[in-house]
Amino acid sequence: MIYGYARISTDKQNMERQIRNILAVNAQAKIYQEVFTGTKTTGRRKLEALLKRVQSGDTIHVTVQGYA
């Protein structure tokens, strides 16, 4: 299975570019989306759900949003 993970820090940001980039790699990717601020991975409910679902042989695509 192919998955994607897109995250933004605030609901004022837009994750469409991240989703578009993930789907450009694999149009069938199941995308997990989340608004979560901070650098910690704990407490990210969608990321935690994704990591519980992923199995050996699966792929997770992520993108990095640059800072200006």
Residue, then its C-alpha position, 0 to 999 in steps of 0.5 A: m500500500i502507498y500512503g502520504y502524510a501532509r501536515i501544516s502548522t495552522d489552519k491558515q496554511n494550505m497543504e494542497r501543494q503537499i498533497r499534489n506532490i504526493l499524488a504526483v509520485n503515486a496517484q493512488a496514495k491514501i493521504y493522511q492530513e493533519v494540522f499540528t504545530g510543533t516539531k514533536t511527533t507525539g500527539r499527532r493523531k493522524l501520523e500515529a494512526l498512519l504508523k499503526r496501519v503501515q505494514s512491511g513493504d508499504t511506502i509513506h511519501v511526505t513532502v517538506q514545506g520550505y520556509a521563506 
